Amino acid sequence: MARHVIAPVDELPPGTRKFLEIDGRPIAVFNIKGEYFGLLNRCPHQGASLCEGPLIGLAQSKKPGEIEYTKLGEIIRCPWHGWEFDVRTGQSYCDPRRFRVKAYPAHVEPGTSVVKGPYVAETIPVRIESDYVVVEL
Ligand code: FES
């Protein structure tokens, strides 16, 4: 699995997403409360740009009259017909066995690990002697 640099951390604060194309695939990378997740930006229903939909939560009920609202801001709702997927896993809540969005692992790496280097210019020792600056070659 090839690594791709998406953006400096400052450009993707919590609650934001970034769209890009990697190797011909439309990808969206989300920052959910400081954690990063990648999803294929293509809805498995009819191919909408899935990740342009709103981030919502998940309403669940264990019994009539009780509704629990969880995963706030972690569920993406397709802008075309409203199918919902977990941004963390790509799991569908419409039909988890048949539909899933490809999820890609995303994380933060220090700049030193993604940029080749360190770049060091050739240095030449310099010292001051009386009133003269002397360079040593
Ligand atoms: S295209 Fe996404 S729900 Fe229909």
Backbone and ligand atoms as CSV (ligand in chain L), in Angstrom:
chain,resi,resn,atom,element,x,y,z
A,1,MET,N,N,0.858,-1.193,0.000
A,1,MET,CA,C,0.000,0.000,0.000
A,1,MET,C,C,0.892,1.240,0.000
A,2,ALA,N,N,0.763,2.075,-1.022
A,2,ALA,CA,C,1.595,3.272,-1.136
A,2,ALA,C,C,1.079,4.382,-0.226
A,3,ARG,N,N,1.996,5.128,0.323
A,3,ARG,CA,C,1.635,6.261,1.181
A,3,ARG,C,C,1.544,7.513,0.311
A,4,HIS,N,N,0.574,8.366,0.607
A,4,HIS,CA,C,0.403,9.620,-0.120
A,4,HIS,C,C,0.250,10.746,0.897
A,5,VAL,N,N,0.994,11.801,0.723
A,5,VAL,CA,C,0.872,12.956,1.606
A,5,VAL,C,C,-0.356,13.751,1.177
A,6,ILE,N,N,-1.247,14.004,2.123
A,6,ILE,CA,C,-2.514,14.670,1.819
A,6,ILE,C,C,-2.425,16.173,2.057
A,7,ALA,N,N,-1.955,16.577,3.220
A,7,ALA,CA,C,-1.914,18.000,3.565
A,7,ALA,C,C,-1.180,18.160,4.885
A,8,PRO,N,N,-0.677,19.360,5.152
A,8,PRO,CA,C,-0.185,19.632,6.506
A,8,PRO,C,C,-1.364,19.544,7.488
A,9,VAL,N,N,-1.099,19.118,8.693
A,9,VAL,CA,C,-2.153,18.943,9.698
A,9,VAL,C,C,-2.975,20.221,9.864
A,10,ASP,N,N,-2.324,21.387,9.796
A,10,ASP,CA,C,-3.030,22.668,9.983
A,10,ASP,C,C,-4.109,22.903,8.938
A,11,GLU,N,N,-3.970,22.299,7.785
A,11,GLU,CA,C,-4.948,22.523,6.710
A,11,GLU,C,C,-6.167,21.616,6.800
A,12,LEU,N,N,-6.174,20.716,7.776
A,12,LEU,CA,C,-7.304,19.795,7.903
A,12,LEU,C,C,-7.714,19.704,9.381
A,13,PRO,N,N,-8.288,20.789,9.900
A,13,PRO,CA,C,-8.668,20.793,11.317
A,13,PRO,C,C,-9.885,19.906,11.577
A,14,PRO,N,N,-10.177,19.593,12.839
A,14,PRO,CA,C,-11.319,18.741,13.177
A,14,PRO,C,C,-12.608,19.262,12.546
A,15,GLY,N,N,-13.397,18.329,12.017
A,15,GLY,CA,C,-14.679,18.683,11.403
A,15,GLY,C,C,-14.583,19.010,9.929
A,16,THR,N,N,-13.360,18.965,9.360
A,16,THR,CA,C,-13.217,19.291,7.943
A,16,THR,C,C,-12.889,18.036,7.149
A,17,ARG,N,N,-12.961,18.188,5.846
A,17,ARG,CA,C,-12.622,17.090,4.935
A,17,ARG,C,C,-11.904,17.668,3.734
A,18,LYS,N,N,-11.163,16.820,3.067
A,18,LYS,CA,C,-10.450,17.253,1.872
A,18,LYS,C,C,-10.681,16.225,0.775
A,19,PHE,N,N,-10.980,16.729,-0.436
A,19,PHE,CA,C,-11.218,15.863,-1.586
A,19,PHE,C,C,-9.985,15.855,-2.472
A,20,LEU,N,N,-9.649,14.702,-2.977
A,20,LEU,CA,C,-8.515,14.613,-3.878
A,20,LEU,C,C,-8.647,13.345,-4.721
A,21,GLU,N,N,-7.831,13.263,-5.746
A,21,GLU,CA,C,-7.820,12.068,-6.579
A,21,GLU,C,C,-6.459,11.420,-6.439
A,22,ILE,N,N,-6.453,10.149,-6.095
A,22,ILE,CA,C,-5.198,9.431,-5.927
A,22,ILE,C,C,-5.226,8.214,-6.838
A,23,ASP,N,N,-4.266,8.120,-7.735
A,23,ASP,CA,C,-4.203,7.018,-8.700
A,23,ASP,C,C,-5.538,6.823,-9.409
A,24,GLY,N,N,-6.190,7.921,-9.766
A,24,GLY,CA,C,-7.449,7.848,-10.501
A,24,GLY,C,C,-8.674,7.576,-9.653
A,25,ARG,N,N,-8.496,7.452,-8.335
A,25,ARG,CA,C,-9.633,7.180,-7.451
A,25,ARG,C,C,-10.029,8.442,-6.687
A,26,PRO,N,N,-11.327,8.773,-6.644
A,26,PRO,CA,C,-11.758,9.927,-5.850
A,26,PRO,C,C,-11.754,9.566,-4.364
A,27,ILE,N,N,-11.038,10.335,-3.591
A,27,ILE,CA,C,-10.876,10.042,-2.162
A,27,ILE,C,C,-11.252,11.286,-1.362
A,28,ALA,N,N,-11.832,11.053,-0.205
A,28,ALA,CA,C,-12.061,12.140,0.748
A,28,ALA,C,C,-11.386,11.751,2.056
A,29,VAL,N,N,-10.682,12.695,2.639
A,29,VAL,CA,C,-10.034,12.451,3.933
A,29,VAL,C,C,-10.701,13.360,4.955
A,30,PHE,N,N,-11.141,12.777,6.061
A,30,PHE,CA,C,-11.866,13.489,7.107
A,30,PHE,C,C,-11.014,13.603,8.361
A,31,ASN,N,N,-11.176,14.712,9.053
A,31,ASN,CA,C,-10.664,14.830,10.417
A,31,ASN,C,C,-11.876,14.805,11.333
A,32,ILE,N,N,-12.040,13.682,12.037
A,32,ILE,CA,C,-13.150,13.517,12.970
A,32,ILE,C,C,-12.574,13.594,14.376
A,33,LYS,N,N,-12.770,14.722,15.013
A,33,LYS,CA,C,-12.319,14.909,16.406
A,33,LYS,C,C,-10.841,14.570,16.574
A,34,GLY,N,N,-10.023,14.965,15.587
A,34,GLY,CA,C,-8.579,14.750,15.705
A,34,GLY,C,C,-8.091,13.421,15.147
A,35,GLU,N,N,-9.004,12.571,14.681
A,35,GLU,CA,C,-8.611,11.320,14.037
A,35,GLU,C,C,-8.892,11.448,12.541
A,36,TYR,N,N,-8.058,10.789,11.741
A,36,TYR,CA,C,-8.168,10.929,10.293
A,36,TYR,C,C,-8.653,9.632,9.663
A,37,PHE,N,N,-9.556,9.796,8.666
A,37,PHE,CA,C,-10.126,8.644,7.979
A,37,PHE,C,C,-10.263,8.963,6.501
A,38,GLY,N,N,-9.979,7.974,5.664
A,38,GLY,CA,C,-10.144,8.139,4.231
A,38,GLY,C,C,-11.287,7.266,3.732
A,39,LEU,N,N,-12.066,7.800,2.798
A,39,LEU,CA,C,-13.161,7.044,2.184
A,39,LEU,C,C,-13.135,7.243,0.679
A,40,LEU,N,N,-13.526,6.194,-0.049
A,40,LEU,CA,C,-13.734,6.348,-1.476
A,40,LEU,C,C,-14.936,7.271,-1.658
A,41,ASN,N,N,-14.751,8.309,-2.465
A,41,ASN,CA,C,-15.813,9.299,-2.612
A,41,ASN,C,C,-16.768,8.902,-3.741
A,42,ARG,N,N,-17.336,7.706,-3.615
A,42,ARG,CA,C,-18.289,7.233,-4.619
A,42,ARG,C,C,-19.333,6.378,-3.904
A,43,CYS,N,N,-20.546,6.829,-3.914
A,43,CYS,CA,C,-21.600,6.096,-3.218
A,43,CYS,C,C,-21.884,4.772,-3.929
A,44,PRO,N,N,-21.985,3.648,-3.197
A,44,PRO,CA,C,-22.236,2.350,-3.830
A,44,PRO,C,C,-23.660,2.213,-4.365
A,45,HIS,N,N,-24.523,3.156,-4.055
A,45,HIS,CA,C,-25.888,3.082,-4.587
A,45,HIS,C,C,-25.911,3.485,-6.060
A,46,GLN,N,N,-25.698,4.765,-6.353
A,46,GLN,CA,C,-25.717,5.198,-7.751
A,46,GLN,C,C,-24.536,6.099,-8.091
A,47,GLY,N,N,-23.510,6.064,-7.268
A,47,GLY,CA,C,-22.255,6.721,-7.630
A,47,GLY,C,C,-22.139,8.195,-7.304
A,48,ALA,N,N,-22.981,8.719,-6.460
A,48,ALA,CA,C,-22.881,10.136,-6.092
A,48,ALA,C,C,-21.536,10.428,-5.432
A,49,SER,N,N,-21.191,11.702,-5.418
A,49,SER,CA,C,-20.015,12.142,-4.676
A,49,SER,C,C,-20.374,12.080,-3.194
A,50,LEU,N,N,-20.270,10.894,-2.665
A,50,LEU,CA,C,-20.796,10.582,-1.322
A,50,LEU,C,C,-20.358,11.562,-0.244
A,51,CYS,N,N,-19.071,11.889,-0.233
A,51,CYS,CA,C,-18.517,12.630,0.893
A,51,CYS,C,C,-18.852,14.115,0.856
A,52,GLU,N,N,-19.625,14.551,-0.132
A,52,GLU,CA,C,-20.092,15.926,-0.129
A,52,GLU,C,C,-21.368,16.080,0.684
A,53,GLY,N,N,-21.859,14.975,1.229
A,53,GLY,CA,C,-23.056,15.028,2.064
A,53,GLY,C,C,-22.734,15.515,3.465
A,54,PRO,N,N,-23.771,15.726,4.271
A,54,PRO,CA,C,-23.560,16.209,5.635
A,54,PRO,C,C,-23.053,15.112,6.571
A,55,LEU,N,N,-22.290,15.525,7.569
A,55,LEU,CA,C,-21.882,14.613,8.638
A,55,LEU,C,C,-22.945,14.684,9.720
A,56,ILE,N,N,-23.474,13.533,10.070
A,56,ILE,CA,C,-24.547,13.485,11.051
A,56,ILE,C,C,-24.185,12.466,12.124
A,57,GLY,N,N,-25.132,12.157,12.993
A,57,GLY,CA,C,-24.933,11.127,14.006
A,57,GLY,C,C,-25.787,9.913,13.679
A,58,LEU,N,N,-25.801,8.972,14.600
A,58,LEU,CA,C,-26.543,7.731,14.398
A,58,LEU,C,C,-27.629,7.614,15.465
A,59,ALA,N,N,-28.875,7.506,15.012
A,59,ALA,CA,C,-29.992,7.308,15.932
A,59,ALA,C,C,-30.278,5.816,16.021
A,60,GLN,N,N,-30.219,5.266,17.240
A,60,GLN,CA,C,-30.477,3.844,17.434
A,60,GLN,C,C,-31.531,3.668,18.520
A,61,SER,N,N,-32.241,2.561,18.437
A,61,SER,CA,C,-33.268,2.288,19.427
A,61,SER,C,C,-33.212,0.824,19.840
A,62,LYS,N,N,-33.146,0.573,21.134
A,62,LYS,CA,C,-33.154,-0.808,21.632
A,62,LYS,C,C,-34.568,-1.270,21.909
A,63,LYS,N,N,-35.444,-0.315,22.163
A,63,LYS,CA,C,-36.849,-0.681,22.361
A,63,LYS,C,C,-37.722,0.539,22.048
A,64,PRO,N,N,-38.971,0.322,21.802
A,64,PRO,CA,C,-39.861,1.428,21.446
A,64,PRO,C,C,-39.821,2.546,22.493
A,65,GLY,N,N,-39.753,3.743,22.000
A,65,GLY,CA,C,-39.786,4.897,22.909
A,65,GLY,C,C,-38.422,5.347,23.385
A,66,GLU,N,N,-37.394,4.555,23.108
A,66,GLU,CA,C,-36.036,4.930,23.526
A,66,GLU,C,C,-35.166,5.141,22.294
A,67,ILE,N,N,-34.638,6.323,22.144
A,67,ILE,CA,C,-33.751,6.607,21.014
A,67,ILE,C,C,-32.436,7.140,21.560
A,68,GLU,N,N,-31.357,6.521,21.107
A,68,GLU,CA,C,-30.025,6.962,21.519
A,68,GLU,C,C,-29.319,7.563,20.303
A,69,TYR,N,N,-28.793,8.753,20.456
A,69,TYR,CA,C,-28.109,9.427,19.343
A,69,TYR,C,C,-26.611,9.377,19.610
A,70,THR,N,N,-25.904,8.592,18.800
A,70,THR,CA,C,-24.472,8.402,19.028
A,70,THR,C,C,-23.688,8.776,17.775
A,71,LYS,N,N,-22.395,8.622,17.840
A,71,LYS,CA,C,-21.495,8.855,16.705
A,71,LYS,C,C,-21.726,10.219,16.058
A,72,LEU,N,N,-21.933,11.210,16.863
A,72,LEU,CA,C,-22.194,12.557,16.349
A,72,LEU,C,C,-21.052,13.024,15.443
A,73,GLY,N,N,-21.391,13.397,14.204
A,73,GLY,CA,C,-20.405,13.873,13.247
A,73,GLY,C,C,-19.554,12.775,12.630
A,74,GLU,N,N,-19.951,11.504,12.793
A,74,GLU,CA,C,-19.149,10.388,12.267
A,74,GLU,C,C,-19.856,9.613,11.163
A,75,ILE,N,N,-21.059,10.010,10.821
A,75,ILE,CA,C,-21.834,9.316,9.786
A,75,ILE,C,C,-21.998,10.280,8.602
A,76,ILE,N,N,-21.638,9.792,7.415
A,76,ILE,CA,C,-21.804,10.628,6.220
A,76,ILE,C,C,-23.106,10.211,5.527
A,77,ARG,N,N,-23.908,11.222,5.193
A,77,ARG,CA,C,-25.183,10.957,4.509
A,77,ARG,C,C,-25.034,11.356,3.046
A,78,CYS,N,N,-25.280,10.409,2.159
A,78,CYS,CA,C,-25.141,10.672,0.729
A,78,CYS,C,C,-26.083,11.813,0.317
A,79,PRO,N,N,-25.558,12.780,-0.458
A,79,PRO,CA,C,-26.394,13.923,-0.824
A,79,PRO,C,C,-27.502,13.583,-1.825
A,80,TRP,N,N,-27.436,12.425,-2.477
A,80,TRP,CA,C,-28.469,12.114,-3.473
A,80,TRP,C,C,-29.702,11.460,-2.857
A,81,HIS,N,N,-29.541,10.334,-2.176
A,81,HIS,CA,C,-30.714,9.610,-1.678
A,81,HIS,C,C,-30.635,9.304,-0.191
A,82,GLY,N,N,-29.623,9.829,0.471
A,82,GLY,CA,C,-29.591,9.759,1.927
A,82,GLY,C,C,-29.046,8.490,2.551
A,83,TRP,N,N,-28.453,7.599,1.781
A,83,TRP,CA,C,-27.845,6.438,2.431
A,83,TRP,C,C,-26.744,6.919,3.368
A,84,GLU,N,N,-26.570,6.189,4.456
A,84,GLU,CA,C,-25.635,6.631,5.490
A,84,GLU,C,C,-24.516,5.615,5.707
A,85,PHE,N,N,-23.308,6.133,5.899
A,85,PHE,CA,C,-22.128,5.285,6.085
A,85,PHE,C,C,-21.273,5.819,7.226
A,86,ASP,N,N,-20.678,4.879,7.937
A,86,ASP,CA,C,-19.778,5.237,9.032
A,86,ASP,C,C,-18.438,5.684,8.443
A,87,VAL,N,N,-18.028,6.896,8.744
A,87,VAL,CA,C,-16.783,7.422,8.183
A,87,VAL,C,C,-15.580,6.612,8.682
A,88,ARG,N,N,-15.662,6.064,9.877
A,88,ARG,CA,C,-14.534,5.310,10.441
A,88,ARG,C,C,-14.281,3.997,9.696
A,89,THR,N,N,-15.358,3.364,9.193
A,89,THR,CA,C,-15.214,2.022,8.638
A,89,THR,C,C,-15.754,1.863,7.226
A,90,GLY,N,N,-16.594,2.785,6.782
A,90,GLY,CA,C,-17.264,2.650,5.496
A,90,GLY,C,C,-18.528,1.805,5.568
A,91,GLN,N,N,-18.861,1.334,6.765
A,91,GLN,CA,C,-20.035,0.468,6.927
A,91,GLN,C,C,-21.327,1.209,6.594
A,92,SER,N,N,-22.207,0.499,5.899
A,92,SER,CA,C,-23.535,1.039,5.605
A,92,SER,C,C,-24.462,0.746,6.774
A,93,TYR,N,N,-25.370,1.674,7.026
A,93,TYR,CA,C,-26.405,1.398,8.016
A,93,TYR,C,C,-27.723,1.067,7.330
A,94,CYS,N,N,-27.732,1.128,5.984
A,94,CYS,CA,C,-28.928,0.717,5.235
A,94,CYS,C,C,-28.933,-0.798,5.093
A,95,ASP,N,N,-27.816,-1.342,4.603
A,95,ASP,CA,C,-27.696,-2.783,4.382
A,95,ASP,C,C,-26.232,-3.162,4.565
A,96,PRO,N,N,-25.801,-3.355,5.805
A,96,PRO,CA,C,-24.374,-3.576,6.099
A,96,PRO,C,C,-23.769,-4.780,5.391
A,97,ARG,N,N,-24.574,-5.795,5.042
A,97,ARG,CA,C,-24.005,-6.986,4.408
A,97,ARG,C,C,-23.760,-6.791,2.914
A,98,ARG,N,N,-24.528,-5.938,2.299
A,98,ARG,CA,C,-24.402,-5.773,0.844
A,98,ARG,C,C,-23.644,-4.523,0.435
A,99,PHE,N,N,-23.671,-3.500,1.252
A,99,PHE,CA,C,-23.071,-2.237,0.830
A,99,PHE,C,C,-22.035,-1.745,1.826
A,100,ARG,N,N,-20.962,-1.284,1.265
A,100,ARG,CA,C,-19.861,-0.744,2.064
A,100,ARG,C,C,-19.104,0.218,1.172
A,101,VAL,N,N,-18.558,1.243,1.772
A,101,VAL,CA,C,-17.691,2.164,1.037
A,101,VAL,C,C,-16.263,1.823,1.421
A,102,LYS,N,N,-15.398,1.762,0.441
A,102,LYS,CA,C,-14.000,1.437,0.716
A,102,LYS,C,C,-13.403,2.492,1.644
A,103,ALA,N,N,-12.850,2.014,2.748
A,103,ALA,CA,C,-12.204,2.911,3.705
A,103,ALA,C,C,-10.691,2.775,3.568
A,104,TYR,N,N,-10.003,3.879,3.712
A,104,TYR,CA,C,-8.544,3.885,3.611
A,104,TYR,C,C,-7.959,4.414,4.909
A,105,PRO,N,N,-6.965,3.732,5.449
A,105,PRO,CA,C,-6.358,4.235,6.683
A,105,PRO,C,C,-5.649,5.567,6.445
A,106,ALA,N,N,-5.813,6.480,7.364
A,106,ALA,CA,C,-5.144,7.780,7.294
A,106,ALA,C,C,-4.617,8.104,8.676
A,107,HIS,N,N,-3.495,8.744,8.756
A,107,HIS,CA,C,-2.897,9.073,10.035
A,107,HIS,C,C,-1.906,10.206,9.853
A,108,VAL,N,N,-1.395,10.694,10.961
A,108,VAL,CA,C,-0.426,11.780,10.937
A,108,VAL,C,C,0.974,11.198,11.056
A,109,GLU,N,N,1.861,11.695,10.224
A,109,GLU,CA,C,3.279,11.317,10.326
A,109,GLU,C,C,4.107,12.581,10.458
A,110,PRO,N,N,5.195,12.517,11.185
A,110,PRO,CA,C,6.054,13.697,11.278
A,110,PRO,C,C,6.635,14.036,9.918
A,111,GLY,N,N,6.831,15.345,9.697
A,111,GLY,CA,C,7.337,15.797,8.408
A,111,GLY,C,C,8.634,15.126,8.020
A,112,THR,N,N,9.452,14.804,8.994
A,112,THR,CA,C,10.741,14.194,8.667
A,112,THR,C,C,10.591,12.819,8.045
A,113,SER,N,N,9.446,12.176,8.264
A,113,SER,CA,C,9.278,10.839,7.699
A,113,SER,C,C,8.663,10.874,6.313
A,114,VAL,N,N,8.082,12.013,5.903
A,114,VAL,CA,C,7.465,12.070,4.580
A,114,VAL,C,C,8.254,12.927,3.596
A,115,VAL,N,N,9.237,13.672,4.093
A,115,VAL,CA,C,10.061,14.505,3.224
A,115,VAL,C,C,11.461,13.936,3.236
A,116,LYS,N,N,12.007,13.688,2.057
A,116,LYS,CA,C,13.368,13.166,2.015
A,116,LYS,C,C,14.322,14.227,2.533
A,117,GLY,N,N,15.319,13.826,3.219
A,117,GLY,CA,C,16.265,14.791,3.750
A,117,GLY,C,C,17.037,14.170,4.878
A,118,PRO,N,N,17.647,14.865,5.792
A,118,PRO,CA,C,17.635,16.337,5.794
A,118,PRO,C,C,18.537,16.902,4.696
A,119,TYR,N,N,18.134,18.067,4.206
A,119,TYR,CA,C,18.924,18.734,3.187
A,119,TYR,C,C,19.970,19.590,3.891
A,120,VAL,N,N,21.207,19.342,3.614
A,120,VAL,CA,C,22.294,20.062,4.276
A,120,VAL,C,C,23.201,20.657,3.211
A,121,ALA,N,N,23.388,21.975,3.274
A,121,ALA,CA,C,24.304,22.624,2.343
A,121,ALA,C,C,25.733,22.357,2.792
A,122,GLU,N,N,26.634,22.393,1.841
A,122,GLU,CA,C,28.046,22.234,2.194
A,122,GLU,C,C,28.472,23.438,3.030
A,123,THR,N,N,29.122,23.210,4.132
A,123,THR,CA,C,29.557,24.314,4.996
A,123,THR,C,C,31.082,24.398,4.986
A,124,ILE,N,N,31.553,25.618,5.218
A,124,ILE,CA,C,32.995,25.870,5.251
A,124,ILE,C,C,33.291,26.592,6.563
A,125,PRO,N,N,34.206,26.107,7.348
A,125,PRO,CA,C,34.506,26.777,8.616
A,125,PRO,C,C,35.003,28.211,8.400
A,126,VAL,N,N,34.519,29.139,9.204
A,126,VAL,CA,C,34.921,30.552,9.117
A,126,VAL,C,C,35.286,31.001,10.519
A,127,ARG,N,N,36.376,31.792,10.650
A,127,ARG,CA,C,36.718,32.340,11.960
A,127,ARG,C,C,37.236,33.765,11.797
A,128,ILE,N,N,37.181,34.534,12.850
A,128,ILE,CA,C,37.639,35.922,12.822
A,128,ILE,C,C,39.005,35.986,13.467
A,129,GLU,N,N,39.998,36.585,12.770
A,129,GLU,CA,C,41.339,36.781,13.310
A,129,GLU,C,C,41.643,38.268,13.240
A,130,SER,N,N,41.803,38.876,14.364
A,130,SER,CA,C,42.021,40.323,14.434
A,130,SER,C,C,40.933,41.033,13.646
A,131,ASP,N,N,41.346,41.787,12.609
A,131,ASP,CA,C,40.377,42.546,11.832
A,131,ASP,C,C,40.029,41.882,10.527
A,132,TYR,N,N,40.462,40.648,10.378
A,132,TYR,CA,C,40.245,39.999,9.093
A,132,TYR,C,C,39.323,38.792,9.241
A,133,VAL,N,N,38.482,38.647,8.311
A,133,VAL,CA,C,37.678,37.427,8.234
A,133,VAL,C,C,38.410,36.463,7.324
A,134,VAL,N,N,38.643,35.288,7.807
A,134,VAL,CA,C,39.403,34.297,7.056
A,134,VAL,C,C,38.521,33.085,6.791
A,135,VAL,N,N,38.508,32.668,5.586
A,135,VAL,CA,C,37.761,31.469,5.244
A,135,VAL,C,C,38.748,30.363,4.930
A,136,GLU,N,N,38.445,29.167,5.339
A,136,GLU,CA,C,39.351,28.038,5.107
A,136,GLU,C,C,38.775,27.143,4.019
A,137,LEU,N,N,39.589,26.932,3.006
A,137,LEU,CA,C,39.153,26.059,1.917
A,137,LEU,C,C,39.960,24.789,1.900
L,1,FES,S1,S,-26.306,7.671,-4.853
L,1,FES,FE1,FE,-25.928,7.669,-2.745
L,1,FES,S2,S,-27.761,7.114,-1.841
L,1,FES,FE2,FE,-28.136,7.096,-3.952
